């Protein structure tokens, strides 16, 4: 089907168009960008001078299927992604069974294709059953469509296994993403170790639990002259380590989440389990450091770590409740509110952090930019619209968010994936 998007202010990672343009899409590809293209397409979407970004790409999403469909399914997660402006999501392997074999991954791919909303890229496990002791068959996983591997939910703690994983992943052409947390150091911590954990009498998760894995992975990547991607960075010290590594030419990339640059540990002072995340929310100094690292490119991209849970899960009490925030539907608004409105990033830089850089990290050649010849994945946004986050508006099964009732600025108006309008709010 052909689609004509009219009157779009196109923003890419290299700049913003000076005047509205039309975007003609045919067979899932952007075939022409220009002024006043003849409206002979089967569908016309007039965005009335709103901003059009490259389709947002999330490198860190939990879709829960198979095994935890009461929390989320590929269908509900894809709807949440489309509503949040994401056209491509990378789903983590900590399902049941985990994504450690071709059979399971092919089932996820088939279900995502059946749903037909957004691009779903399964991230295979690094080790069998995510137990950290035996590597998966990386070439098999590559053959069934995996672009990346992770044992997310836990780090690859055995350094010898991690060394071999990076080595074999390099040969297979796969990206290794690592969950930066040493379980022996974090122990049973449920919040950041510091003032609030002491005052509240809760077990703390110390900062070195993250930074020792960050430092180790950097050293292994440096030694092997290969790349590694560090997940959900949350600490000022981690930013310092990554910044220095990049200055030395180490091929390290990193992500941080909207909740980590929007909230501090103070959000859990009333034992709000919806603000319990892993890694935990940190100090104001860490929030400020994450913003600075996003601004200077030390942190390459924003990833949601969308982690939906049932209401019953989150009502178990702070100690027992599982960590995680349902983040796909609030990510763009939090980025605009916490980064654009505070002049940390420009909209051009946000297009880089949420589209172009994720595309570069995973090796996409035709995504992450609104350009002729590229995949027709685009997101229509209004960076000035204010809106309230409301539980009843969520389409994700997971309605675990500490942002309910909060007013945000910046809202997704429509999402186009592969030339198909998969979400539309107000554009006619």
Secondary structure, DSSP 8 states (H G I E B T S, - for coil): --EEEEEEEEEETTEE-SS-EEEEEETTEEEEEESS----SSEEEE-TT-EEEE-EEEEEEE--TTT-TTT--HHHHHHHHHHTTEEEEEE-S-SSS-S-SHHHHHHHHHHHHHH-SSEEEE-B-SBGGG-SSSB--HHHHHHTT--EEE-TTS----HHHHHHHHHHHHHHT-EEEEE---HHHHTT--EETTHHHHHHT--EE-THHHHHHHHHHHHHHHHHT-EEEEES---HHHHHHHHHHHHTT-EEEEEE-HHHHH--GGGGTT--GGG--SS----HHHHHHHHHHHHHTSS-EE---EE---HHHHTS-TTTS---B--TTTHHHHHIIIIITTTSS-HHHHHIIIIIHHHHHHT-SSSSS--TTSB--EEEEEEEEEEE--GGG--SS----TTTT-EEEEEEEEEEETTEEEEESS--
